[in-house]
């Protein structure tokens, strides 16, 4: 045997020297599994958007955020070029492998608040973990208001009909 094939055989004893040399040459070039090359970071805002959309999908959630933030948000939404804030009422703390979320919601009158909160937690945890791979360690929910059936929304009337 040549000196090179002898070195290959001592480095990896899981098979014939020829196939070991081929395998080693393929993995040496790039430094291992392509999925492990580099680092992925996820911004707090990304997790907040995912959680906000997931929470809004739950039946019984009327809005997100406190009254003041909803009022400012409604005005901001009407400004040309402004977009609806899906992160309103959501705060995320994102680490390397875990995240924690705080949500502020307004529920519709007549629904079970505990059921809505449970459904929001389940939907948010599922969406965030599936999309980001982060472990959601907690989802704290503050119910800041109840939307009554005869109540007007706090959004200002449009000036143009």
HELIX and SHEET records of a PDB file:
HELIX    1   1 UNK A    3  UNK A   11  1                                   9    
HELIX    2   2 UNK A   17  UNK A   30  1                                  14    
HELIX    3   3 UNK A   34  UNK A   36  5                                   3    
HELIX    4   4 UNK A   44  UNK A   56  1                                  13    
HELIX    5   5 UNK A   67  UNK A   78  1                                  12    
HELIX    6   6 UNK A  113  UNK A  132  1                                  20    
SHEET    1   A 3 UNK A  61  UNK A  64  0                                        
SHEET    2   A 3 UNK A  98  UNK A 108 -1                                        
SHEET    3   A 3 UNK A  90  UNK A  94 -1                                        
SHEET    1   B 3 UNK A  61  UNK A  64  0                                        
SHEET    2   B 3 UNK A  98  UNK A 108 -1                                        
SHEET    3   B 3 UNK A 135  UNK A 147  1                                        
END                                                                             
